[in-house]
Amino acid sequence: MGRHDNRTRRLMLTLLGGLAEFERDPIRARTDEGRERAKASGQSLGRKPKLISRRQREPIQRRDRGEPLGSIARSYNVSPSTISGRAARFSYPRFLSA
């Protein structure tokens, strides 16, 4: 009975793996179709930004004046890494001139 149990388990895992692989392509196709419909209807994709665009320069200016990241982050109710990420993204010269 022991050796048949092992063979049965392997058969079941092989069948389940095959079914999962078979279903993966239709899932991907439906996801792609939904994404295209959303783009066509003008919906923005992805995560909403924690800081709205008009408020993205202010925390960087505060950081440049020497204010600690932690206190800046608390005032915007975000993590310090959000502030430092914004600072890294907006420190390029093309953003500084605007």
Phi, psi and omega in degrees: 000329183296315184286331177290326178298319181294318179295321179295318178299315180297319178298315180297317179295321178296316179296315180295321177297319178295319178296318179296318179295322179295322183281339185298319181297313176297325178297314180298319180296316179295321179296315178298319178298317179296320178295318179295320177297319180296317178297318181296328180272003175088008179285143176275142181258153176099182183284143177288141180291145178289324178248126179291156191303322183288345181255010184279333181278329184302311180296330179291319177296320178296320178295319179295333176280356175103005179288138181297144180302322182300315181289324177296314182299317179298323182291336178257001181059046177227174179276157176302329179293331176295318179293314181292327176295318176298317181298318179295321183289326185259009181273356179290148184304328182295334179271334182288332182281342184282000000 
